[in-house]
Amino acid sequence: FVDICLTTCGDSPVDIDRITCLSSVCTNFAPLIFRIDQNTNCNELIARCIEVIGNVDKNKTLTKLLREVGDSVSFWEEMKRSHGSVEETTLMQLHSITDHGVFCLSVGESLTLSNMISLRVERDHAECRIYKLEHLTEFRSKLMLVVGKSDHIGQHTDSYIKSHQFTHKFDLLTEIAAILIQLIESGNQNYQNYKITSIVNEKESLGSLATELSSLTDKFNSWKQKIEEARDKYYFLNYYTISQIVSIQKGVLSFVNDEGNSDLEQLYHLLGLINQDITR
């Protein structure tokens, strides 16, 4: 409940303080709130009370926090109603995404996860909606809270299965994008136009995505080994970082194609670090 409240309360410092206060009270008074039932005997009750008294002795503000929680009953009732609304909205969104969504991972000029991963939801005769990475990450967090903490969403329900399928595929694509960034930033130019799409509810594609991730990981490790071997063979490469070597690579391409741009300027500058006789 506290986690759901934190995701729905926004940036209000007052509301965040209230929720943090509730969390602290529930944690320290838990022996009397959650660990007593109809079968608790007198000795067990006394033991729980001693435990709570110990917590209060360690933190003298707990009794004040408890009163503040009690004074905010209307706020918690509103949060409870909002919780039901968040759960309903999140599950409706889940079914829309899994039934009509397509993940897209593409490499562009900007090598960041937020520019590489998106999800497109398009229904017949309905407006298309595009989810960027930040929206997908936020939705995933809400989904984990709703599905993980809801008593009526079991592991064999449609919502649970769709939630697992969405999160598994999203995590795989995020890992693939991260490996691609490392490959390209380390000088491998074979993936500049890389692009894959994956239908959210297509179960079979989970295996192919996992295989792709494993393959790219192996290629990245092999590429790193090639770089190490090249540094051993061509000693002067050790004067440069990977990013500088990539800049030299781009500069050489500009030189070959007779392009007078910033890459070529950077090439002369970097080569001049080891040989000042290099001229234009």
N, C-alpha and C positions, 0 to 999 in steps of 0.2 A: 504493500500500500504506500509506503514511504517513497519507494522508487518511482511508482506511477505518479505520485504527487509532484516529485521533482521534475518529471518530464513535462508536466502540464501547467505548472505554476508560472512559467515564464521567468523573467529576470527580476521580479519584484523582491527586493531585499527583505521586506517584512514577511512575505509569504515563505521565502527560503528559510528565514530564522525560525518561523513557526514549525516548519517541517523538520528542521534540524533538532529543534526542541523536543518534538514528539519522538523522534528517533532515539534521542538520549534518554528520555523518560522510559520508553518501552524497553530499552536495553537494560537499564539499571533496576527497574521494577518488574522485570520479566518473571522472576520466581513467583511473584504474587499474581501476575496477570495471566501468564500462559502455563504455569506448571502446577496449577491447583485444579482438581476436579472433585467429583462427588465421592471418590474413594480415598481422598487425602485424609489421613488421620491427624490427631492432635500433634504428635511429635514431628511429623513431616511439615505441618503448618508452622510450628515454632522454628524449625530449621530454615524454612523459606524466609520467615520474618527476620531471622538473624542475618541471613545473606543480604537482604535488602538494607537492613540497618548498617551493615558493613559498607555497602555501596554509598549510602547517604553520608556516613562518617568521612569517606574519602572525598566526596564532592558535596559541599554544604549548600550548593545552589539547586540541588535536585528537588527539594520540596517546593521552592519557588517556581521551578520549571513545571512541576506537576500542576500547580495552581494555574499557571499560564495556559497549559494544555486544556484544563477544564474550562477556562474562560473563553476558549476559542471553539466551543462545540459547534456553533453555526458554520464556522469555516470548514470543520472536518466533515460536516454533513454535506456541504456543497462539494467538497473534494470527493466524497463517496459517490455522489450523483455524477460528478464529472468522470470518475473512474469508470463507471458503467458506460458512459458515452464514449470515452477513449477506447475502451475494449471493443464496443460495437463498431465504431468507425475504423479501427485498425483491422479488424477481421474482414469488414467489407472491402477495405483497400487491398487486403491480402488476396481475396478471391478475385478481385478485378485484375491484379497484377499477374497472378498465376494463370488465370484463364485467357488473358489477352496480351500479356507482356512479352517483350523480346529484349534480352540484354544485348548491348553492343559494346565491344572493346576495339578501339582503333587508335593507332599511333598518329599524332599530328605534330605540329611544330613545337608545341609546349609539352614537355615530358613530365607531366604530373598526373597522379591518379585521378584527380578531379576532372581533368580534360580528356581522359582516356575512357572512362567507364560511364555508361548511361543506360537507361532503360526506357523503352518506348511502349506505351499502352495505347492501343487503337482499337476501338469497337466499331462495328458496322454503324454507319450514319451517326457517329459521335465524334466529338472533337478529340484529336490526338493529344496525349499528355506525355511530356518528357520528364523523366526523373534524373537529375544529376546526382553525382556521388554523394554530396552532402545530404540530399533528401533521402537517398537509399540508406545511408548510414543511420540517420535519425529514425527512419521507419523500421530498420532492423532492430534497433535498441528497444523501441516501443513493442515490437512484435515479440521479442524475447521476454519482456516483462509480462505482457498479456498472456501469452501461451504458457510460459513457464510457471506463472503464479495462479492461473485460473483453475479452479477446482473441477469445472465441468468440461475442460478440454483435455481429454485423455490422449494417450500415445497412438491410439488407433482411429481417432477422429479425422475427418477430412481437413479440418483447420490445422491440426498438428502436422499431418503429412505434408500439406502444402507449405507450412512454415519451415519445416525441415528442408524441403526441396529448394525453396527460395534462398534460405541462408547458406546452404551448402554450395549452391551454384554461385552466389554472390561472393562468397569467400574464395572459391577457386579462381574466379575472374580477377579478384583483387590481387591474389598471389601471382597470377600470370602477368598482370600489368606491372607489378613490382619487379619481376624478373626481366621483363622487356626493357624497363627503364635502366636497369643495371647493365644489360647487354649493350644497349645503344650508347649509354654514357661511357662505357668502357671501350668504345671505338668500333663495335660491330655494326656495320651499316646495312646488314641484310634484312633488318626488320623495320625499316623506315616507313614502309607502307603496309604494315601488318594490320589486319582487321579480321575479327570473327564476330559472328552473331549467334545467339543461343536462345531458343524459345524457353521461357521459364518452366512451363509444365511438361517439357520433353525430358522424361526421366533418362532415356538412353544417352543423352548428351553429357550427363554427369561423368560417365566413364571416359568419354573422349576428352573432356576438359581436364580430368585428372591425368590422363596420358599425356596431353599437351603440356601440362605443368611440369611433369616429370622430364619430358623431352627437352623443354627449354632450360630447365635447371641443369641437366647434363651438358647442354650446349654452352651454357654460361660458364660452368666449371672447366670445360675444355678450352673455351676462349681465354679464361684467366691463365690456364697453363701455357697457351700459345704466347701470351704476353710475357710471361716469365721467361720462356725460352728465347723470345726475341730480345729481351733485356740482357740475357746472358750472352747472346751472339753479337748483338750490336750495343756495345758498352755505352755509347753516347745517349741512348734512350733513357738511361738512368738519371740523366740530368733533368728529365721532364716528368711531370705528373701525368696521369692518364688523361685528364682533361686537356692538358697542353698537347699531348700526342694527337688527340682527336682534332684539335685546332690545326696542327701541322698537316694532318690528313686532309682536312677541308681546304687548307691553303694550297696544297699540292694540286688538288682537283681544280681549284680556281686558276692556278698557273697553267695547267695543261689545257684548260678550256679558254685561256686568255681572258679571264674575267677580272677586271680591276675593282675589287670590292674589299670589305673589311677583313675577310678571311685571308686574302693575299697580304694585306698589311700586317696582320698578325703572324703570318708565316715568316716574313722577313725579320720581324722582331724576335721571334723565338729562335730561329736559326742563328741570328746574330749573337745569341747568348753563348754559343760554343765556337763560332767562327765569325770574327768581326770583319773579315775580308769579303763576306757575302754582300753583293750589291745588286741593285735592281737593273 
